[in-house]
């Protein structure tokens, strides 16, 4: 399967130069491809197709000094090369553009999210459960909304405990943890239980103490006290991180280059310790993920000279996360559900005033499975697929 962008430019000229091949596109833009890179990525029938795991030529079989004897644009508009080892390669022009690795091309392919605005907070994306369950077009639109904004609300979800898992499996296999595959958050005032803690929870991302935190979180309200109060809080971690970058670049940089230690210890169950930056960037400075949860922060161990600006940045970030003007607050009622990216969206709740019973079902799905389903659904509908790599998330 040859990956290519939806709208490709024709090749105007090609030239073999030292160490590689230079191309000129019809818009005048130039690209350079190293000979070893091109030969290594040849996808002819003899070399095999790496996208389906059927690569037969190995890098160890290719001389690092490989060079192009001749290059030309063939009758199909593709780059044709005869190599010094006698092999012949042909590269589709769309494939070349899709995989060009000059700085501009790589920057264009890097993920850059749409930050929340006041307008978005007033009217976040909402979809009908039945539509996304039964209609591939509506399902793909929901996946795009989650990719771009990190969140989507669902209406008219059946009050069936299995309804959330049915939708989750449409996205990807539920991700199991020490809490189980499906979690039930039940407040029942008729019983004595730690689950009956109704105090407010400040916005946070879940489980930053894991090397791979939960990807997508999905909540479904099955029961709630009709007279009960208390709302679920959602906040764009990327937006507050960008605000910090604009206000205090030094503090922002400190949170991106230093690693925060996180820990969770339940005796006889888990003892998890990890270190990652609170804000993760790609090589072009785009925010890819956040880990914001000071409740599980362990003692900081960073260079002494970094401590003042680090704490200044962390305090401001937490202050921004508690700004009501930046939050979506929604009281989840039976039939309501929400899906959000835990590597981006912070969640919390206001204090609950439940006098009876409240039941939320909670499932998580890996982000890699989410992006795979997004691409496969696009292919199924003959919609141009997003060939960008999965944005890296909160991995530093």
C-alpha positions in Angstrom: 0.0 0.0 0.0 1.6 3.3 -1.1 0.9 6.2 1.3 0.5 9.5 -0.5 -1.0 12.9 0.2 -4.3 13.7 -1.3 -3.2 16.6 -3.4 0.3 16.2 -4.9 2.3 18.5 -7.1 3.8 17.2 -10.3 7.6 16.9 -10.5 9.1 19.6 -12.8 12.7 18.5 -12.7 15.0 15.9 -11.0 18.8 15.9 -10.8 21.4 13.5 -9.3 23.8 15.4 -7.1 26.4 14.4 -4.6 24.9 12.1 -2.0 21.4 12.2 -3.4 18.7 13.5 -5.7 17.3 17.0 -5.9 13.7 17.5 -7.1 12.0 20.6 -8.2 8.2 20.7 -7.9 5.7 22.5 -10.2 5.3 25.3 -7.7 9.1 25.9 -7.7 9.7 24.3 -4.3 12.8 22.1 -4.0 13.4 19.0 -2.0 16.5 16.8 -1.5 16.6 13.1 -0.8 19.7 11.2 0.2 20.6 8.3 -2.0 20.8 5.9 1.0 17.4 7.0 2.2 15.8 6.5 -1.3 17.4 3.1 -1.8 16.4 2.0 1.7 12.8 3.0 1.1 12.4 1.5 -2.3 8.9 -0.2 -2.3 9.2 -2.2 -5.6 8.0 -5.8 -5.7 11.6 -7.0 -5.2 12.3 -4.9 -2.1 8.8 -5.3 -0.6 6.3 -3.1 1.2 7.2 -2.2 4.8 3.7 -0.8 5.5 2.3 -4.4 5.6 5.4 -6.0 7.2 6.7 -7.6 4.0 10.0 -5.8 3.6 12.5 -8.2 2.0 15.5 -5.9 1.4 17.4 -5.0 4.6 19.6 -1.9 5.2 22.5 -4.2 5.9 22.3 -5.4 2.3 22.8 -1.8 0.9 26.1 0.0 0.7 26.1 3.3 2.5 28.0 4.8 -0.5 25.1 3.8 -2.9 24.6 6.4 -5.6 22.2 7.1 -8.5 23.7 6.4 -11.9 20.7 8.0 -13.8 17.5 9.8 -12.7 14.5 10.9 -14.7 10.8 11.6 -14.6 9.0 8.7 -16.2 5.8 8.7 -18.3 3.7 8.5 -15.1 5.3 11.5 -13.5 7.3 9.5 -11.0 11.0 9.7 -10.1 12.8 6.8 -11.8 16.3 5.9 -10.6 18.9 3.4 -11.7 21.3 2.7 -8.9 25.0 2.0 -8.8 24.3 -1.5 -7.5 22.2 -2.2 -10.7 18.8 -2.0 -8.9 16.0 0.2 -10.3 13.5 2.2 -8.2 10.4 4.2 -9.1 8.9 6.7 -6.6 5.4 8.1 -7.0 5.5 11.9 -6.8 2.8 11.9 -4.1 4.7 9.4 -2.1 7.8 11.6 -2.2 5.9 14.7 -1.0 4.2 12.7 1.7 7.6 11.6 3.1 9.8 14.6 2.3 12.0 15.3 5.3 13.2 18.9 4.8 12.4 21.1 7.8 9.3 22.7 6.2 7.8 19.4 5.2 8.4 17.8 8.6 7.0 20.9 10.4 3.8 20.8 8.2 3.3 17.2 9.1 3.7 17.7 12.9 0.6 17.8 14.9 -0.8 21.2 15.9 -4.1 21.2 17.8 -7.0 23.7 17.7 -6.9 25.4 21.1 -10.2 26.0 22.9 -11.8 29.4 22.7 -14.6 31.1 24.6 -16.9 30.3 21.7 -15.9 26.6 21.8 -16.5 26.4 25.6 -20.0 27.8 25.1 -20.8 25.2 22.4 -18.5 22.2 22.5 -19.0 19.4 20.1 -22.0 17.2 20.7 -23.1 14.1 18.8 -25.9 11.5 19.1 -24.8 8.1 20.4 -26.9 6.2 17.8 -25.4 8.2 14.9 -21.8 7.5 15.8 -22.5 3.9 16.6 -24.3 3.1 13.3 -23.1 5.7 10.8 -19.4 5.6 9.7 -19.5 9.2 8.4 -20.8 10.5 11.8 -18.3 8.3 13.6 -15.4 9.7 11.5 -16.5 13.2 12.2 -16.5 12.5 15.9 -13.0 11.0 15.7 -11.8 14.2 13.9 -13.4 16.3 16.6 -11.6 14.4 19.3 -8.3 14.6 17.5 -8.6 18.3 16.9 -10.2 19.5 20.1 -9.5 16.6 22.5 -13.1 16.2 23.6 -16.6 15.3 22.4 -19.9 15.0 24.3 -22.5 12.3 23.4 -26.3 12.6 23.9 -29.0 9.9 24.2 -26.7 7.1 25.3 -28.8 4.1 26.4 -29.0 3.6 30.2 -27.5 0.2 29.6 -24.2 -0.5 31.5 -22.8 -2.1 28.3 -23.5 0.9 26.0 -20.3 2.6 26.7 -18.1 -0.4 26.1 -20.0 -1.0 22.8 -18.9 2.4 21.6 -15.4 2.0 23.1 -14.8 -1.2 21.1 -15.7 0.7 18.0 -12.7 2.9 18.7 -10.3 0.3 20.1 -10.0 -2.4 22.7 -10.6 -1.1 26.3 -7.3 -0.5 28.1 -7.0 -2.5 31.3 -5.2 -1.3 34.4 -5.0 -2.3 38.1 -8.5 -0.7 38.4 -9.9 -3.2 35.9 -11.1 -3.1 32.3 -14.3 -1.2 33.1 -14.6 1.0 36.2 -17.7 2.0 38.0 -17.7 5.2 40.1 -20.7 4.9 42.4 -21.8 7.3 45.0 -24.5 5.7 47.1 -25.4 7.6 50.2 -27.3 4.6 51.6 -23.9 2.8 52.1 -20.7 3.6 53.9 -17.9 3.7 51.3 -14.9 5.7 50.3 -16.6 6.1 46.9 -19.0 8.4 48.7 -16.3 11.2 48.9 -18.2 14.1 47.3 -15.5 16.8 47.8 -14.5 18.9 44.7 -11.7 17.6 42.6 -9.4 20.1 40.9 -8.8 19.6 37.2 -6.0 17.1 36.5 -4.8 14.5 34.0 -5.2 10.9 35.1 -2.3 8.6 36.1 0.8 10.6 35.1 2.7 8.2 37.3 2.4 5.6 34.5 5.0 5.4 31.7 2.0 5.3 29.4 -0.9 7.2 30.9 -4.5 6.3 29.8 -5.2 7.6 26.3 -8.9 8.4 25.7 -11.1 8.5 28.8 -14.8 7.8 28.3 -17.4 8.6 31.0 -21.1 7.5 30.9 -23.7 8.6 33.4 -26.1 5.8 34.2 -27.8 7.1 37.4 -27.8 10.3 39.3 -29.9 11.9 42.0 -32.2 14.2 40.1 -31.9 16.9 42.7 -28.2 16.4 43.1 -25.8 19.1 42.2 -22.2 19.1 41.1 -20.7 19.4 37.6 -17.9 17.7 35.7 -15.1 20.0 34.8 -13.1 19.9 31.5 -10.2 22.2 30.6 -7.8 22.4 27.6 -4.3 21.7 29.0 -2.8 22.8 25.7 -4.5 26.2 26.0 -3.2 26.9 29.5 0.3 25.7 28.5 0.3 28.2 25.5 -0.9 30.9 27.9 2.1 30.2 30.1 4.4 30.2 27.2 3.2 33.7 26.1 3.3 35.1 29.7 6.6 33.6 31.0 8.7 31.8 28.3 11.5 31.1 30.9 9.1 29.2 33.2 7.4 27.5 30.3 10.8 26.2 29.0 11.7 24.9 32.5 8.5 22.8 32.5 9.4 21.3 29.1 13.0 20.4 29.7 12.9 19.2 33.3 11.3 16.0 34.4 8.7 15.9 37.2 8.6 12.7 39.3 5.1 11.2 39.8 4.3 8.4 42.2 1.3 6.2 43.2 1.7 3.5 45.9 -1.1 1.2 47.0 0.3 -1.4 49.3 0.1 -4.8 47.8 -1.3 -3.5 44.5 0.9 -1.0 42.7 4.0 1.0 43.3 4.5 3.2 40.2 7.2 5.8 39.8 8.0 7.7 36.7 9.6 10.9 35.5 8.4 13.0 32.6 8.1 16.7 31.8 4.8 18.4 32.7 4.7 19.8 29.1 5.9 17.7 26.2 6.9 19.3 22.9 7.9 18.1 19.5 11.0 19.2 17.8 9.2 22.2 16.3 7.8 23.4 19.6 4.3 22.2 19.2 2.7 21.0 22.4 2.0 17.2 22.2 0.9 16.4 25.7 0.6 17.5 29.4 0.9 15.7 32.7 -0.8 18.0 35.2 -1.7 16.4 38.6 0.1 17.8 41.6 -1.8 15.4 43.9 0.6 12.6 42.8 3.8 14.7 42.3 6.8 13.3 44.1 9.7 15.5 45.3 11.3 17.3 42.4 14.9 16.4 41.5 16.2 19.0 39.0 19.3 21.2 38.7 19.3 23.7 41.5 19.4 26.7 39.3 16.1 25.6 37.6 14.1 25.4 40.8 12.8 29.0 41.0 11.5 29.3 37.4 10.2 25.7 37.6 8.0 26.4 40.6 7.0 29.8 39.2 5.8 28.0 36.0 4.1 25.2 37.9 2.2 27.5 40.2 1.0 29.6 37.3 0.0 26.6 35.3 -2.1 25.3 38.2 -3.6 28.7 38.8 -4.7 28.8 35.1 -6.1 25.3 35.4 -8.4 26.6 38.2 -9.7 29.6 36.2 -13.5 29.1 35.8 -13.5 31.1 32.6 -11.3 28.5 30.9 -13.5 25.5 31.9 -16.4 23.6 30.5 -18.7 22.6 33.5 -21.4 20.1 32.8 -23.7 18.2 35.1 -23.8 14.7 33.6 -27.3 13.3 33.6 -28.4 9.7 32.7 -27.9 9.3 29.0 -24.9 11.7 28.8 -21.4 10.6 28.0 -18.1 12.3 27.2 -14.9 11.2 25.4 -11.7 13.1 25.9 -7.9 12.9 25.4 -6.2 12.4 28.7 -2.9 13.6 27.3 -4.5 17.0 26.7 -7.7 17.6 28.6 -7.8 18.0 32.3 -10.9 16.9 34.1 -12.3 17.4 37.6 -15.6 18.1 39.3 -17.3 20.6 41.6 -18.5 19.4 45.0 -21.4 16.9 44.7 -24.6 17.3 46.6 -26.0 13.8 45.9 -28.6 12.6 48.5 -29.3 9.4 46.7 -27.1 7.5 44.2 -24.8 8.5 41.3 -23.2 6.0 38.9 -20.6 6.8 36.3 -19.1 4.1 34.1 -15.5 4.7 33.0 -13.5 3.1 30.2 -10.1 4.0 28.6 -8.8 3.3 25.1 -5.2 3.7 23.9 -4.4 6.7 21.8 -2.6 4.5 19.2 -5.8 2.5 18.6 -7.8 5.7 18.3 -5.6 7.0 15.6 -5.5 3.7 13.8 -9.3 3.6 13.8 -9.5 7.1 12.5 -7.3 6.2 9.5 -9.1 2.9 8.8 -12.5 4.6 8.9 -11.3 7.3 6.5 -10.0 4.6 4.1 -13.4 2.8 4.3 -15.2 6.0 3.3 -12.6 6.8 0.6 -11.8 10.0 2.5 -8.1 11.2 2.5 -6.5 9.6 5.4 -4.4 11.5 8.0 -0.9 10.1 7.3 0.8 12.1 10.0 2.3 10.0 12.8 0.4 9.9 16.0 1.2 13.1 17.9 3.5 12.0 20.6 1.4 12.7 23.7 2.8 13.3 27.2 6.0 11.4 26.7 8.6 14.2 26.8 
